[in-house]
């Protein structure tokens, strides 16, 4: 395309995948004057967080997504867009089949204590004895030792999270009632199937780095309606194109100065010219592209086939009467051996359902392999049974409508040893970059925030290579607190001397 102001050819960028990463890269590059085409395989922009309507016109989405206190870049974006999509900060609770187990405050409203004291002192445990909670103290060494560096990932990634907690003397009860539930809803798999490195990174970012990090807000409707649709409008106003139902099947490569470069992105019978390409798709989508395209000639891309993904089940139930739910967001453990789940009071969170005469509940299940083959009727019955074990009044209510969304291999599985198969932003192809919540970077963020950050990082790589425009500003994670900085500095100095000295504790 010719730039009317200069008469010159505008640089063409093709972005693949319209989630947080792809939309972030597309928006910034469009603002910098690039001719950007965003290709999304699905019917709606947004990837896993896109919302849509049932045939009856009710809003649903592929699971509820929270926005945690350290999501500095996403909150900055929302402010730039002039949106007000979020609820106030919310409290949360945790249930087991025995009933209410834990309630969390809004941590930023409590007197500020050095990490991790506030997390332990202000969280209200109803059944977990103090002695079990104190058994987590030796684990602080691993939290300090894991600094998100490449060396730290390679040291801890081959170990399972379960083995890590065992070796550092965490009691079995604390593991089963606190840490494994966090892993099931944070990394979407039980501890014996999670990388210890990923567990340490996730727990530190969301919970331990600073007292308010566990504080969370939610969208007042679906993320697709509240954020992505107005964001796509701004992208189109800036000159970007967002094309849905375009599944990438191949790339056309040429050798330039001895290095492979992408010149076209192929979607079946369509071809899109490209001076640069950014991938922002999940693990499963990227594996499909590699398996059928020229990318399979590169060992680095073939390594991605070693990675795995986790099944998710998202359900939404409409009841014939209101059922009081003490707190709007709730995590649950102990109902199924290898599955965690959450439920949300949408009457309290979503504007659309506040006037609804009966309760509207979202219940999402992670590592839900054994649930996906069930019929909708079986799933709805299970959800109501589980809800009733948490809040007995659900047993007397009738389900008058429901939505069941099965998401096979939907979210990244950070399994032990997976780090060696992941890609950094730079690929073997000189003008192709990766982004997403599963790629290797050093920013330190996780989940939606990491996806968005890596999209901006990929856009900045394009700007650096093509020499046009200004790089995006990326806010770093908040620095470690001074005592953590000091502890890490000392640890780096003496790590060799004490290596392994903590690893003698264990369960029988």
C-alpha positions in Angstrom: 0.0 0.0 0.0 1.2 3.5 -0.9 1.4 6.1 1.9 -0.5 9.1 0.6 1.5 11.6 2.6 4.9 10.4 1.4 4.1 8.5 -1.8 6.3 5.6 -0.5 5.4 1.9 0.0 4.3 1.3 3.6 6.0 -1.7 5.4 3.6 -4.6 5.6 3.3 -6.7 8.8 1.1 -9.8 9.1 0.1 -10.7 12.7 -1.3 -14.2 13.3 -3.8 -14.6 16.2 -6.1 -12.0 17.6 -5.6 -12.6 21.4 -3.8 -10.2 23.8 -0.5 -10.7 22.0 -1.7 -10.2 18.4 -4.0 -7.3 19.2 -1.2 -5.6 21.2 1.3 -5.9 18.4 -1.2 -4.9 15.7 -2.4 -1.8 17.6 1.0 -0.4 18.2 2.3 -1.1 14.7 -0.8 0.4 13.1 -0.3 3.5 15.2 3.3 3.7 13.9 2.1 3.8 10.3 2.6 0.2 9.3 0.2 -1.6 7.0 -0.9 -4.3 9.5 -3.1 -7.3 8.7 -4.3 -9.3 11.7 -5.4 -12.9 10.8 -7.7 -14.8 13.3 -8.7 -18.3 12.7 -11.9 -18.0 14.7 -15.1 -16.1 14.1 -14.3 -13.4 16.7 -11.2 -11.5 17.7 -10.0 -12.3 21.2 -8.9 -16.0 21.1 -9.7 -17.7 24.4 -11.2 -14.5 25.9 -13.6 -13.7 23.1 -17.2 -13.6 24.1 -20.2 -14.4 22.0 -24.0 -14.9 22.2 -26.1 -18.0 22.6 -28.9 -18.6 20.1 -31.2 -17.0 22.8 -29.1 -13.9 22.9 -27.4 -14.5 26.3 -23.7 -13.5 26.7 -21.2 -16.3 27.2 -17.4 -16.6 27.0 -14.7 -19.3 27.1 -14.2 -19.0 30.9 -13.9 -16.0 33.2 -10.6 -14.1 33.2 -9.3 -12.0 36.1 -7.1 -9.0 36.0 -4.6 -9.0 38.9 -2.9 -6.1 40.6 0.4 -6.5 38.8 -1.2 -6.3 35.3 0.4 -2.8 34.9 0.5 -2.8 31.1 -3.1 -4.0 30.5 -4.4 -1.4 33.0 -2.4 1.2 31.1 -3.8 0.1 27.8 -7.4 0.2 29.1 -6.8 3.8 30.3 -5.4 4.8 26.9 -8.5 3.4 25.2 -10.7 5.4 27.6 -12.5 2.3 28.8 -14.0 1.5 32.2 -14.5 -2.2 31.9 -13.6 -3.4 35.4 -15.4 -4.1 38.7 -14.0 -2.8 41.9 -11.3 -4.9 43.6 -13.0 -8.1 44.9 -12.5 -10.5 47.7 -12.3 -14.2 47.0 -12.8 -17.5 48.9 -11.9 -21.1 48.6 -14.1 -24.2 49.1 -13.6 -27.9 49.5 -16.3 -30.6 49.8 -16.1 -29.9 53.5 -17.2 -26.3 52.9 -15.6 -22.9 53.2 -11.8 -23.2 53.7 -10.2 -19.8 53.0 -11.2 -16.1 52.6 -8.9 -13.5 51.2 -9.1 -9.8 51.9 -8.4 -6.9 49.6 -4.7 -6.9 50.5 -4.0 -3.3 49.4 -6.5 -2.1 52.0 -4.6 -3.8 54.9 -1.6 -2.3 56.6 1.4 -2.9 54.3 3.9 -5.6 55.5 7.1 -6.8 53.9 6.4 -9.7 51.6 5.3 -12.5 52.3 4.0 -11.6 55.8 0.8 -9.9 54.6 -0.2 -12.8 52.4 0.1 -15.2 55.4 -1.2 -13.0 58.1 -4.2 -11.4 56.4 -5.5 -14.5 54.6 -8.2 -16.2 56.8 -7.8 -20.0 57.0 -10.7 -21.8 58.6 -9.4 -25.3 58.8 -5.7 -25.3 58.0 -3.6 -25.5 61.2 -0.9 -23.0 61.9 1.8 -25.7 62.1 1.0 -26.7 58.5 1.1 -23.1 57.3 4.5 -22.6 58.9 5.9 -25.6 57.0 6.0 -23.3 54.0 8.8 -21.2 55.4 11.7 -23.3 54.0 10.2 -22.9 50.5 11.1 -19.2 50.7 14.6 -20.2 49.8 13.4 -21.6 46.5 11.4 -18.4 45.9 14.5 -16.3 46.4 16.7 -18.7 44.4 14.4 -18.7 41.4 15.0 -15.3 39.8 13.4 -15.9 36.4 16.8 -16.1 34.7 17.5 -18.7 32.0 19.8 -20.5 34.5 17.0 -20.6 37.1 14.5 -22.0 34.6 16.9 -24.7 33.5 17.7 -25.7 37.1 14.1 -25.9 38.3 12.1 -26.8 35.2 12.9 -30.5 35.0 11.5 -31.0 38.6 7.8 -31.3 39.3 6.1 -28.8 41.6 5.0 -31.6 43.8 8.6 -32.8 44.2 9.7 -29.2 44.9 7.3 -28.8 47.8 8.1 -32.2 49.1 11.8 -31.5 49.2 11.4 -28.2 50.9 9.4 -29.8 53.8 5.9 -28.4 52.9 3.4 -30.5 54.9 1.2 -32.8 52.8 -1.9 -31.1 54.2 -0.6 -27.6 53.2 0.3 -28.9 49.8 -3.1 -30.5 49.2 -5.2 -27.7 50.7 -3.3 -24.6 49.5 -0.5 -25.1 47.0 -2.1 -27.7 44.7 -5.4 -25.7 44.4 -3.3 -22.7 43.4 -1.6 -24.8 40.7 -4.8 -26.2 39.4 -6.3 -22.8 38.8 -3.0 -21.0 38.0 -1.2 -23.5 35.9 -4.2 -25.6 35.1 -2.7 -29.0 36.2 -1.9 -30.9 39.4 1.5 -30.5 41.0 2.9 -33.8 39.7 2.3 -32.5 36.1 3.6 -28.9 36.6 7.1 -27.6 36.2 8.6 -26.4 39.5 10.0 -23.4 37.7 6.6 -22.4 36.3 5.1 -22.9 39.8 7.7 -20.6 41.4 7.3 -18.0 38.8 3.5 -18.0 38.9 3.2 -18.1 42.7 5.7 -15.2 43.0 4.1 -13.0 40.4 0.5 -13.5 41.5 0.9 -13.9 45.3 4.3 -13.4 46.9 6.1 -10.5 45.2 4.1 -7.8 46.9 1.3 -7.8 49.4 -1.5 -6.6 46.9 -0.5 -8.9 44.0 -3.4 -11.3 44.7 -6.0 -8.5 44.4 -8.1 -8.9 41.4 -10.8 -7.1 39.3 -13.1 -8.7 36.7 -14.7 -7.4 33.6 -18.3 -6.1 34.0 -19.3 -8.2 31.1 -17.4 -10.5 28.6 -13.9 -9.4 27.8 -14.8 -9.5 24.2 -17.6 -6.9 24.6 -15.9 -4.7 27.2 -12.3 -4.6 25.8 -11.6 -6.4 22.6 -14.4 -5.0 20.4 -13.7 -1.3 21.2 -10.0 -2.1 20.9 -10.5 -3.6 17.4 -12.4 -0.5 16.4 -9.4 1.6 17.4 -7.1 -0.7 15.5 -9.2 -0.2 12.4 -9.4 3.6 12.9 -5.5 3.5 13.0 -5.5 1.8 9.6 -5.1 -1.9 10.7 -7.1 -4.7 9.2 -8.6 -7.4 11.4 -9.7 -10.5 9.4 -11.5 -13.4 11.1 -11.9 -16.9 9.8 -8.5 -16.8 8.3 -6.6 -20.0 9.3 -2.9 -19.8 8.4 -1.7 -22.8 6.5 1.9 -21.9 5.4 4.5 -19.2 4.9 6.4 -18.4 1.7 10.1 -18.0 2.4 13.0 -16.6 0.4 16.7 -16.5 1.2 18.1 -13.0 1.7 21.8 -12.5 2.5 22.0 -16.1 3.4 19.1 -16.1 5.9 15.5 -17.3 5.4 12.9 -14.5 5.4 9.1 -14.7 5.1 7.6 -12.9 2.2 4.0 -14.1 2.3 1.5 -15.7 4.8 -0.8 -18.2 3.2 -4.4 -18.9 4.3 -5.6 -21.6 2.0 -6.2 -19.8 -1.3 -5.3 -16.4 0.0 -1.8 -14.9 0.4 -0.8 -11.8 2.3 2.4 -10.0 1.5 4.7 -9.4 4.5 7.8 -7.6 5.3 7.5 -9.0 8.9 5.4 -11.6 10.6 4.4 -12.0 14.2 2.8 -15.1 15.6 0.5 -14.6 18.6 -1.3 -18.0 18.8 -1.5 -20.6 21.5 0.6 -23.8 21.7 -2.0 -26.0 20.0 -2.6 -23.5 17.1 1.1 -23.1 16.5 1.6 -26.9 16.4 -1.0 -27.2 13.7 0.7 -24.5 11.7 4.1 -26.1 12.1 2.8 -29.6 11.1 1.5 -28.5 7.7 3.9 -25.6 6.8 7.4 -24.9 5.7 8.2 -24.2 9.4 8.7 -27.9 10.0 12.1 -27.7 8.2 13.4 -25.8 11.3 14.3 -27.9 14.3 13.4 -25.0 16.7 9.8 -25.1 15.4 9.6 -28.9 15.4 10.6 -28.8 19.1 7.2 -27.1 19.8 5.6 -30.4 19.1 6.9 -31.6 22.5 4.7 -29.1 24.3 1.3 -29.9 25.5 -1.9 -28.0 26.4 -4.7 -28.5 29.0 -8.5 -29.0 28.5 -10.9 -26.5 30.0 -14.6 -26.7 30.5 -16.6 -23.4 30.8 -20.2 -23.5 32.0 -22.8 -20.9 32.7 -26.0 -21.7 34.6 -29.1 -19.6 35.0 -31.2 -20.5 38.1 -34.9 -19.9 38.7 -34.2 -18.1 42.0 -31.5 -16.0 43.7 -29.0 -18.0 45.8 -26.9 -15.8 48.1 -23.2 -16.3 47.3 -21.0 -14.7 50.0 -18.1 -13.6 47.7 -18.2 -13.1 43.9 -15.1 -15.2 43.0 -14.4 -18.6 44.4 -11.8 -21.4 43.8 -12.5 -25.0 44.7 -10.4 -28.1 45.4 -10.8 -31.7 46.4 -13.9 -32.4 44.3 -11.9 -34.3 41.6 -8.4 -35.7 42.1 -6.8 -33.9 39.2 -9.2 -31.1 38.3 -9.6 -27.6 39.8 -12.5 -25.3 39.3 -13.8 -21.9 40.0 -17.2 -20.3 40.3 -18.4 -16.7 40.0 -21.5 -14.8 41.0 -22.2 -13.0 37.7 -25.1 -11.1 39.3 -22.5 -9.3 41.3 -19.8 -9.0 38.6 -21.6 -8.4 35.2 -23.8 -5.4 34.6 -26.0 -7.5 32.3 -27.1 -9.9 35.1 -27.6 -7.6 38.0 -31.3 -7.2 37.4 -31.8 -11.0 36.6 -34.4 -12.5 39.0 -32.4 -15.7 39.5 -28.7 -16.5 40.1 -26.3 -16.6 37.2 -23.2 -18.6 37.9 -20.1 -19.2 35.8 -18.3 -22.4 36.7 -15.0 -23.2 35.0 -13.0 -26.5 35.2 -9.3 -26.8 34.5 -7.5 -30.0 33.5 -11.0 -31.2 32.7 -9.9 -34.1 30.4 -12.4 -36.6 32.0 -15.3 -34.1 31.8 -15.3 -33.1 28.2 -16.8 -36.4 26.9 -19.8 -36.1 29.2 -23.1 -34.9 27.8 -24.3 -31.4 28.5 -27.0 -32.8 30.8 -24.4 -34.8 32.8 -22.1 -31.7 33.1 -24.9 -29.4 34.2 -25.9 -31.9 36.8 -22.3 -32.2 38.1 -21.9 -28.5 38.3 -25.1 -28.1 40.4 -24.0 -31.0 42.7 -20.6 -29.4 43.2 -22.1 -25.9 43.8 -24.5 -27.4 46.4 -21.6 -28.9 48.3 -20.2 -25.4 48.6 -23.5 -23.5 49.1 -26.3 -25.9 50.1 -29.1 -23.5 48.8 -28.2 -24.4 45.2 -29.7 -27.8 45.8 -33.2 -26.4 45.9 -32.8 -24.1 42.8 -33.7 -25.2 39.3 -31.5 -24.7 36.3 -33.6 -22.9 33.7 -30.9 -22.4 31.1 -27.3 -23.3 30.7 -24.3 -23.0 28.4 -21.5 -25.6 28.1 -18.3 -24.7 26.2 -15.7 -27.5 25.8 -12.2 -26.2 25.1 -9.8 -29.0 24.2 -6.1 -28.3 24.6 -7.0 -24.7 25.3 -4.3 -23.4 27.6 -0.6 -23.9 27.9 0.6 -26.9 30.0 3.8 -25.9 31.7 4.9 -29.5 32.3 8.3 -30.5 33.7 11.0 -30.1 31.1 8.9 -28.0 28.7 11.1 -25.0 28.9 13.7 -26.6 26.6 11.1 -26.8 23.8 9.8 -23.3 24.0 10.8 -20.5 21.7 12.0 -17.0 22.4 10.7 -14.1 20.5 13.4 -14.3 17.8 13.0 -17.3 15.5 15.3 -18.9 12.9 13.5 -16.8 10.2 15.0 -13.3 10.2 11.7 -11.4 10.0 9.4 -13.7 12.0 8.8 -13.3 15.7 6.8 -15.1 18.4 4.5 -13.8 21.1 2.2 -15.3 23.6 2.0 -16.4 27.2 4.1 -19.5 26.6 7.2 -18.1 24.9 10.4 -17.4 26.7 11.0 -13.8 27.9 12.5 -12.1 30.9 9.8 -9.6 31.8 8.5 -11.7 34.7 4.7 -11.4 34.0 2.2 -14.2 33.5 -1.0 -15.1 31.7 -2.9 -12.3 29.9 -0.3 -9.7 31.0 2.6 -11.7 29.6 0.7 -12.3 26.3 0.1 -8.6 25.9 3.7 -7.7 26.9 5.2 -10.2 24.4 3.0 -8.7 21.7 4.5 -5.3 22.4 8.0 -6.8 22.5 7.5 -8.4 19.1 6.2 -5.1 17.7 9.4 -3.4 19.0 11.5 -6.1 17.3 9.8 -5.2 14.0 10.3 -1.5 14.6 14.0 -2.1 15.4 14.5 -4.2 12.3 12.6 -2.1 9.8 13.6 1.2 11.3 10.2 2.9 11.2 8.3 4.3 14.2 8.8 4.5 17.9 8.9 1.4 20.1 6.1 0.7 22.5 6.6 1.6 26.2 6.6 -1.6 28.3 6.1 -1.1 32.0 8.4 -3.5 34.0 7.1 -5.6 36.8 7.3 -3.8 40.1 10.9 -4.3 41.6 11.5 -6.8 44.3 11.2 -5.4 47.8 14.5 -4.4 49.3 14.8 -7.4 51.6 14.1 -9.8 48.7 16.8 -8.0 46.6 19.3 -8.3 49.4 18.4 -12.0 49.9 18.8 -12.7 46.2 22.1 -10.9 46.1 23.5 -12.9 49.1 22.1 -16.1 47.6 23.9 -15.5 44.3 27.1 -15.1 46.2 26.9 -18.3 48.2 24.6 -20.5 46.1 27.4 -22.9 45.2 28.4 -23.4 48.9 24.9 -24.3 50.1 23.5 -25.9 46.9 21.4 -28.9 47.9 21.5 -28.3 51.6 17.8 -27.6 51.8 16.8 -30.7 49.8 16.8 -33.3 52.5 13.2 -32.9 53.7 10.4 -35.0 52.3 7.2 -36.9 52.7 7.2 -40.6 53.4 
